[in-house]
């Protein structure tokens, strides 16, 4: 039974996860609010145009 415990993988530690998310990569930084609001705005605009122009 002790051989099974030695071969089992260790759980991910929080320090390893923090190091992963702290790595900076090159590229654009966008606020999540912008990423969500642009598609929602396009959907609302599409519905408004459909209601106003199709009738």
PyMOL Python script that loads the backbone (N, CA, C, O; Angstrom):
from pymol import cmd

cmd.read_pdbstr("""\
ATOM      1  N   UNK A   1       0.821  -1.189   0.000  1.00  0.00           N
ATOM      2  CA  UNK A   1       0.000   0.000   0.000  1.00  0.00           C
ATOM      3  C   UNK A   1       0.867   1.256   0.000  1.00  0.00           C
ATOM      4  O   UNK A   1       0.463   2.277  -0.557  1.00  0.00           O
ATOM      5  N   UNK A   2       2.017   1.204   0.595  1.00  0.00           N
ATOM      6  CA  UNK A   2       2.885   2.374   0.635  1.00  0.00           C
ATOM      7  C   UNK A   2       3.461   2.683  -0.742  1.00  0.00           C
ATOM      8  O   UNK A   2       3.784   3.838  -1.020  1.00  0.00           O
ATOM      9  N   UNK A   3       3.601   1.668  -1.625  1.00  0.00           N
ATOM     10  CA  UNK A   3       4.122   1.921  -2.967  1.00  0.00           C
ATOM     11  C   UNK A   3       3.116   2.713  -3.809  1.00  0.00           C
ATOM     12  O   UNK A   3       3.521   3.478  -4.684  1.00  0.00           O
ATOM     13  N   UNK A   4       1.823   2.544  -3.561  1.00  0.00           N
ATOM     14  CA  UNK A   4       0.819   3.317  -4.284  1.00  0.00           C
ATOM     15  C   UNK A   4       0.885   4.795  -3.913  1.00  0.00           C
ATOM     16  O   UNK A   4       0.717   5.661  -4.771  1.00  0.00           O
ATOM     17  N   UNK A   5       1.125   5.077  -2.665  1.00  0.00           N
ATOM     18  CA  UNK A   5       1.199   6.466  -2.221  1.00  0.00           C
ATOM     19  C   UNK A   5       2.419   7.163  -2.791  1.00  0.00           C
ATOM     20  O   UNK A   5       2.365   8.356  -3.089  1.00  0.00           O
ATOM     21  N   UNK A   6       3.511   6.442  -2.945  1.00  0.00           N
ATOM     22  CA  UNK A   6       4.730   7.055  -3.476  1.00  0.00           C
ATOM     23  C   UNK A   6       4.592   7.370  -4.957  1.00  0.00           C
ATOM     24  O   UNK A   6       5.196   8.332  -5.431  1.00  0.00           O
ATOM     25  N   UNK A   7       3.823   6.595  -5.697  1.00  0.00           N
ATOM     26  CA  UNK A   7       3.681   6.792  -7.128  1.00  0.00           C
ATOM     27  C   UNK A   7       2.562   7.759  -7.501  1.00  0.00           C
ATOM     28  O   UNK A   7       2.454   8.155  -8.662  1.00  0.00           O
ATOM     29  N   UNK A   8       1.736   8.141  -6.546  1.00  0.00           N
ATOM     30  CA  UNK A   8       0.605   9.022  -6.841  1.00  0.00           C
ATOM     31  C   UNK A   8       1.110  10.440  -7.091  1.00  0.00           C
ATOM     32  O   UNK A   8       2.007  10.904  -6.387  1.00  0.00           O
ATOM     33  N   UNK A   9       0.544  11.146  -8.097  1.00  0.00           N
ATOM     34  CA  UNK A   9       0.960  12.527  -8.355  1.00  0.00           C
ATOM     35  C   UNK A   9       0.501  13.457  -7.239  1.00  0.00           C
ATOM     36  O   UNK A   9      -0.528  13.227  -6.603  1.00  0.00           O
ATOM     37  N   UNK A  10       1.266  14.490  -7.018  1.00  0.00           N
ATOM     38  CA  UNK A  10       0.928  15.461  -5.986  1.00  0.00           C
ATOM     39  C   UNK A  10      -0.119  16.439  -6.526  1.00  0.00           C
ATOM     40  O   UNK A  10      -0.112  16.753  -7.716  1.00  0.00           O
ATOM     41  N   UNK A  11      -1.004  16.914  -5.675  1.00  0.00           N
ATOM     42  CA  UNK A  11      -1.986  17.902  -6.124  1.00  0.00           C
ATOM     43  C   UNK A  11      -1.304  19.236  -6.440  1.00  0.00           C
ATOM     44  O   UNK A  11      -0.232  19.538  -5.917  1.00  0.00           O
ATOM     45  N   UNK A  12      -1.942  20.025  -7.301  1.00  0.00           N
ATOM     46  CA  UNK A  12      -1.385  21.321  -7.668  1.00  0.00           C
ATOM     47  C   UNK A  12      -1.424  22.251  -6.462  1.00  0.00           C
ATOM     48  O   UNK A  12      -2.444  22.369  -5.782  1.00  0.00           O
ATOM     49  N   UNK A  13      -0.321  22.894  -6.215  1.00  0.00           N
ATOM     50  CA  UNK A  13      -0.275  23.830  -5.104  1.00  0.00           C
ATOM     51  C   UNK A  13      -0.729  25.198  -5.570  1.00  0.00           C
ATOM     52  O   UNK A  13      -0.645  25.518  -6.756  1.00  0.00           O
ATOM     53  N   UNK A  14      -1.198  25.985  -4.658  1.00  0.00           N
ATOM     54  CA  UNK A  14      -1.674  27.318  -5.033  1.00  0.00           C
ATOM     55  C   UNK A  14      -0.523  28.199  -5.502  1.00  0.00           C
ATOM     56  O   UNK A  14      -0.731  29.099  -6.316  1.00  0.00           O
ATOM     57  N   UNK A  15       0.666  27.961  -5.012  1.00  0.00           N
ATOM     58  CA  UNK A  15       1.811  28.768  -5.440  1.00  0.00           C
ATOM     59  C   UNK A  15       2.117  28.526  -6.919  1.00  0.00           C
ATOM     60  O   UNK A  15       2.474  29.462  -7.634  1.00  0.00           O
ATOM     61  N   UNK A  16       1.983  27.313  -7.371  1.00  0.00           N
ATOM     62  CA  UNK A  16       2.208  27.017  -8.785  1.00  0.00           C
ATOM     63  C   UNK A  16       1.163  27.673  -9.661  1.00  0.00           C
ATOM     64  O   UNK A  16       1.483  28.160 -10.745  1.00  0.00           O
ATOM     65  N   UNK A  17      -0.084  27.695  -9.212  1.00  0.00           N
ATOM     66  CA  UNK A  17      -1.141  28.331  -9.983  1.00  0.00           C
ATOM     67  C   UNK A  17      -0.944  29.846 -10.032  1.00  0.00           C
ATOM     68  O   UNK A  17      -1.190  30.476 -11.061  1.00  0.00           O
ATOM     69  N   UNK A  18      -0.506  30.420  -8.932  1.00  0.00           N
ATOM     70  CA  UNK A  18      -0.269  31.862  -8.921  1.00  0.00           C
ATOM     71  C   UNK A  18       0.863  32.226  -9.856  1.00  0.00           C
ATOM     72  O   UNK A  18       0.792  33.247 -10.538  1.00  0.00           O
ATOM     73  N   UNK A  19       1.895  31.424  -9.903  1.00  0.00           N
ATOM     74  CA  UNK A  19       3.015  31.711 -10.803  1.00  0.00           C
ATOM     75  C   UNK A  19       2.564  31.630 -12.259  1.00  0.00           C
ATOM     76  O   UNK A  19       3.030  32.403 -13.096  1.00  0.00           O
ATOM     77  N   UNK A  20       1.672  30.711 -12.562  1.00  0.00           N
ATOM     78  CA  UNK A  20       1.182  30.566 -13.933  1.00  0.00           C
ATOM     79  C   UNK A  20       0.410  31.811 -14.368  1.00  0.00           C
ATOM     80  O   UNK A  20       0.594  32.291 -15.487  1.00  0.00           O
ATOM     81  N   UNK A  21      -0.439  32.330 -13.507  1.00  0.00           N
ATOM     82  CA  UNK A  21      -1.270  33.471 -13.874  1.00  0.00           C
ATOM     83  C   UNK A  21      -0.530  34.795 -13.761  1.00  0.00           C
ATOM     84  O   UNK A  21      -1.019  35.802 -14.271  1.00  0.00           O
ATOM     85  N   UNK A  22       0.604  34.831 -13.126  1.00  0.00           N
ATOM     86  CA  UNK A  22       1.364  36.068 -13.012  1.00  0.00           C
ATOM     87  C   UNK A  22       2.269  36.290 -14.211  1.00  0.00           C
ATOM     88  O   UNK A  22       2.806  37.387 -14.367  1.00  0.00           O
ATOM     89  N   UNK A  23       2.458  35.299 -15.058  1.00  0.00           N
ATOM     90  CA  UNK A  23       3.316  35.464 -16.229  1.00  0.00           C
ATOM     91  C   UNK A  23       2.699  36.467 -17.184  1.00  0.00           C
ATOM     92  O   UNK A  23       1.527  36.354 -17.542  1.00  0.00           O
ATOM     93  N   UNK A  24       3.491  37.449 -17.595  1.00  0.00           N
ATOM     94  CA  UNK A  24       3.021  38.445 -18.545  1.00  0.00           C
ATOM     95  C   UNK A  24       3.342  37.994 -19.952  1.00  0.00           C
ATOM     96  O   UNK A  24       4.430  37.487 -20.226  1.00  0.00           O
ATOM     97  N   UNK A  25       2.391  38.181 -20.834  1.00  0.00           N
ATOM     98  CA  UNK A  25       2.601  37.872 -22.238  1.00  0.00           C
ATOM     99  C   UNK A  25       2.415  39.145 -23.041  1.00  0.00           C
ATOM    100  O   UNK A  25       1.737  40.075 -22.605  1.00  0.00           O
ATOM    101  N   UNK A  26       3.022  39.181 -24.215  1.00  0.00           N
ATOM    102  CA  UNK A  26       2.881  40.342 -25.071  1.00  0.00           C
ATOM    103  C   UNK A  26       1.509  40.319 -25.722  1.00  0.00           C
ATOM    104  O   UNK A  26       0.956  39.254 -25.999  1.00  0.00           O
ATOM    105  N   UNK A  27       0.973  41.492 -25.958  1.00  0.00           N
ATOM    106  CA  UNK A  27      -0.320  41.580 -26.619  1.00  0.00           C
ATOM    107  C   UNK A  27      -1.172  42.659 -25.994  1.00  0.00           C
ATOM    108  O   UNK A  27      -0.745  43.363 -25.079  1.00  0.00           O
ATOM    109  N   UNK A  28      -2.383  42.775 -26.502  1.00  0.00           N
ATOM    110  CA  UNK A  28      -3.310  43.788 -26.028  1.00  0.00           C
ATOM    111  C   UNK A  28      -3.953  43.336 -24.732  1.00  0.00           C
ATOM    112  O   UNK A  28      -4.235  42.155 -24.534  1.00  0.00           O
ATOM    113  N   UNK A  29      -4.178  44.298 -23.857  1.00  0.00           N
ATOM    114  CA  UNK A  29      -4.892  44.038 -22.610  1.00  0.00           C
ATOM    115  C   UNK A  29      -6.262  44.676 -22.716  1.00  0.00           C
ATOM    116  O   UNK A  29      -6.375  45.892 -22.873  1.00  0.00           O
ATOM    117  N   UNK A  30      -7.304  43.865 -22.631  1.00  0.00           N
ATOM    118  CA  UNK A  30      -8.665  44.363 -22.691  1.00  0.00           C
ATOM    119  C   UNK A  30      -9.383  44.046 -21.392  1.00  0.00           C
ATOM    120  O   UNK A  30      -9.231  42.969 -20.815  1.00  0.00           O
ATOM    121  N   UNK A  31     -10.160  45.006 -20.957  1.00  0.00           N
ATOM    122  CA  UNK A  31     -10.978  44.807 -19.776  1.00  0.00           C
ATOM    123  C   UNK A  31     -12.098  43.817 -20.121  1.00  0.00           C
ATOM    124  O   UNK A  31     -12.696  43.934 -21.191  1.00  0.00           O
ATOM    125  N   UNK A  32     -12.394  42.865 -19.265  1.00  0.00           N
ATOM    126  CA  UNK A  32     -13.462  41.907 -19.567  1.00  0.00           C
ATOM    127  C   UNK A  32     -14.819  42.567 -19.813  1.00  0.00           C
ATOM    128  O   UNK A  32     -15.645  42.031 -20.552  1.00  0.00           O
ATOM    129  N   UNK A  33     -15.050  43.725 -19.197  1.00  0.00           N
ATOM    130  CA  UNK A  33     -16.315  44.434 -19.419  1.00  0.00           C
ATOM    131  C   UNK A  33     -16.444  44.848 -20.886  1.00  0.00           C
ATOM    132  O   UNK A  33     -17.538  44.805 -21.449  1.00  0.00           O
ATOM    133  N   UNK A  34     -15.345  45.245 -21.500  1.00  0.00           N
ATOM    134  CA  UNK A  34     -15.355  45.638 -22.908  1.00  0.00           C
ATOM    135  C   UNK A  34     -15.619  44.423 -23.786  1.00  0.00           C
ATOM    136  O   UNK A  34     -16.391  44.493 -24.742  1.00  0.00           O
ATOM    137  N   UNK A  35     -14.978  43.319 -23.457  1.00  0.00           N
ATOM    138  CA  UNK A  35     -15.117  42.101 -24.255  1.00  0.00           C
ATOM    139  C   UNK A  35     -16.562  41.610 -24.241  1.00  0.00           C
ATOM    140  O   UNK A  35     -17.042  41.082 -25.245  1.00  0.00           O
ATOM    141  N   UNK A  36     -17.255  41.774 -23.129  1.00  0.00           N
ATOM    142  CA  UNK A  36     -18.645  41.334 -23.033  1.00  0.00           C
ATOM    143  C   UNK A  36     -19.596  42.378 -23.619  1.00  0.00           C
ATOM    144  O   UNK A  36     -20.585  42.021 -24.260  1.00  0.00           O
ATOM    145  N   UNK A  37     -19.307  43.663 -23.405  1.00  0.00           N
ATOM    146  CA  UNK A  37     -20.250  44.696 -23.820  1.00  0.00           C
ATOM    147  C   UNK A  37     -20.304  44.885 -25.338  1.00  0.00           C
ATOM    148  O   UNK A  37     -21.357  45.257 -25.856  1.00  0.00           O
ATOM    149  N   UNK A  38     -19.229  44.648 -26.059  1.00  0.00           N
ATOM    150  CA  UNK A  38     -19.252  44.823 -27.512  1.00  0.00           C
ATOM    151  C   UNK A  38     -20.214  43.839 -28.184  1.00  0.00           C
ATOM    152  O   UNK A  38     -21.049  44.286 -28.970  1.00  0.00           O
ATOM    153  N   UNK A  39     -20.151  42.556 -27.931  1.00  0.00           N
ATOM    154  CA  UNK A  39     -21.133  41.651 -28.563  1.00  0.00           C
ATOM    155  C   UNK A  39     -22.571  41.924 -28.111  1.00  0.00           C
ATOM    156  O   UNK A  39     -23.501  41.846 -28.914  1.00  0.00           O
ATOM    157  N   UNK A  40     -22.750  42.246 -26.827  1.00  0.00           N
ATOM    158  CA  UNK A  40     -24.102  42.545 -26.342  1.00  0.00           C
ATOM    159  C   UNK A  40     -24.631  43.792 -27.035  1.00  0.00           C
ATOM    160  O   UNK A  40     -25.801  43.840 -27.414  1.00  0.00           O
ATOM    161  N   UNK A  41     -23.786  44.800 -27.203  1.00  0.00           N
ATOM    162  CA  UNK A  41     -24.199  46.008 -27.910  1.00  0.00           C
ATOM    163  C   UNK A  41     -24.557  45.741 -29.360  1.00  0.00           C
ATOM    164  O   UNK A  41     -25.517  46.312 -29.878  1.00  0.00           O
ATOM    165  N   UNK A  42     -23.795  44.880 -30.020  1.00  0.00           N
ATOM    166  CA  UNK A  42     -24.111  44.534 -31.404  1.00  0.00           C
ATOM    167  C   UNK A  42     -25.436  43.781 -31.517  1.00  0.00           C
ATOM    168  O   UNK A  42     -26.186  43.976 -32.474  1.00  0.00           O
ATOM    169  N   UNK A  43     -25.716  42.940 -30.559  1.00  0.00           N
ATOM    170  CA  UNK A  43     -26.986  42.213 -30.564  1.00  0.00           C
ATOM    171  C   UNK A  43     -28.146  43.180 -30.367  1.00  0.00           C
ATOM    172  O   UNK A  43     -29.150  43.096 -31.074  1.00  0.00           O
ATOM    173  N   UNK A  44     -28.015  44.098 -29.411  1.00  0.00           N
ATOM    174  CA  UNK A  44     -29.075  45.081 -29.154  1.00  0.00           C
ATOM    175  C   UNK A  44     -29.264  45.973 -30.379  1.00  0.00           C
ATOM    176  O   UNK A  44     -30.399  46.266 -30.754  1.00  0.00           O
ATOM    177  N   UNK A  45     -28.182  46.406 -31.003  1.00  0.00           N
ATOM    178  CA  UNK A  45     -28.272  47.227 -32.200  1.00  0.00           C
ATOM    179  C   UNK A  45     -28.962  46.469 -33.338  1.00  0.00           C
ATOM    180  O   UNK A  45     -29.767  47.042 -34.071  1.00  0.00           O
ATOM    181  N   UNK A  46     -28.648  45.205 -33.477  1.00  0.00           N
ATOM    182  CA  UNK A  46     -29.273  44.384 -34.508  1.00  0.00           C
ATOM    183  C   UNK A  46     -30.772  44.251 -34.268  1.00  0.00           C
ATOM    184  O   UNK A  46     -31.562  44.364 -35.205  1.00  0.00           O
ATOM    185  N   UNK A  47     -31.168  44.013 -33.026  1.00  0.00           N
ATOM    186  CA  UNK A  47     -32.594  43.913 -32.706  1.00  0.00           C
ATOM    187  C   UNK A  47     -33.303  45.242 -32.955  1.00  0.00           C
ATOM    188  O   UNK A  47     -34.411  45.267 -33.492  1.00  0.00           O
ATOM    189  N   UNK A  48     -32.661  46.354 -32.563  1.00  0.00           N
ATOM    190  CA  UNK A  48     -33.286  47.669 -32.754  1.00  0.00           C
ATOM    191  C   UNK A  48     -33.454  47.961 -34.238  1.00  0.00           C
ATOM    192  O   UNK A  48     -34.507  48.452 -34.644  1.00  0.00           O
ATOM    193  N   UNK A  49     -32.462  47.679 -35.046  1.00  0.00           N
ATOM    194  CA  UNK A  49     -32.579  47.899 -36.480  1.00  0.00           C
ATOM    195  C   UNK A  49     -33.649  47.012 -37.104  1.00  0.00           C
ATOM    196  O   UNK A  49     -34.373  47.431 -38.007  1.00  0.00           O
ATOM    197  N   UNK A  50     -33.736  45.810 -36.620  1.00  0.00           N
ATOM    198  CA  UNK A  50     -34.746  44.882 -37.132  1.00  0.00           C
ATOM    199  C   UNK A  50     -36.144  45.399 -36.803  1.00  0.00           C
ATOM    200  O   UNK A  50     -37.035  45.349 -37.651  1.00  0.00           O
ATOM    201  N   UNK A  51     -36.345  45.892 -35.593  1.00  0.00           N
ATOM    202  CA  UNK A  51     -37.654  46.395 -35.210  1.00  0.00           C
ATOM    203  C   UNK A  51     -38.024  47.689 -35.924  1.00  0.00           C
ATOM    204  O   UNK A  51     -39.190  47.900 -36.260  1.00  0.00           O
ATOM    205  N   UNK A  52     -37.053  48.548 -36.157  1.00  0.00           N
ATOM    206  CA  UNK A  52     -37.333  49.857 -36.741  1.00  0.00           C
ATOM    207  C   UNK A  52     -37.410  49.834 -38.264  1.00  0.00           C
ATOM    208  O   UNK A  52     -38.210  50.569 -38.843  1.00  0.00           O
ATOM    209  N   UNK A  53     -36.620  49.028 -38.912  1.00  0.00           N
ATOM    210  CA  UNK A  53     -36.517  49.097 -40.373  1.00  0.00           C
ATOM    211  C   UNK A  53     -37.346  48.051 -41.113  1.00  0.00           C
ATOM    212  O   UNK A  53     -37.710  48.269 -42.268  1.00  0.00           O
ATOM    213  N   UNK A  54     -37.641  46.958 -40.497  1.00  0.00           N
ATOM    214  CA  UNK A  54     -38.341  45.877 -41.192  1.00  0.00           C
ATOM    215  C   UNK A  54     -39.839  46.179 -41.274  1.00  0.00           C
ATOM    216  O   UNK A  54     -40.472  45.817 -42.266  1.00  0.00           O
ATOM    217  N   UNK A  55     -40.409  46.811 -40.294  1.00  0.00           N
ATOM    218  CA  UNK A  55     -41.863  47.059 -40.277  1.00  0.00           C
ATOM    219  C   UNK A  55     -42.239  48.052 -41.283  1.00  0.00           C
ATOM    220  O   UNK A  55     -43.417  48.385 -41.412  1.00  0.00           O
TER     221      UNK A  55
END
""", "prot")
cmd.dss("prot")
cmd.show_as("cartoon", "prot")
cmd.util.cbc("prot")
cmd.orient("prot")
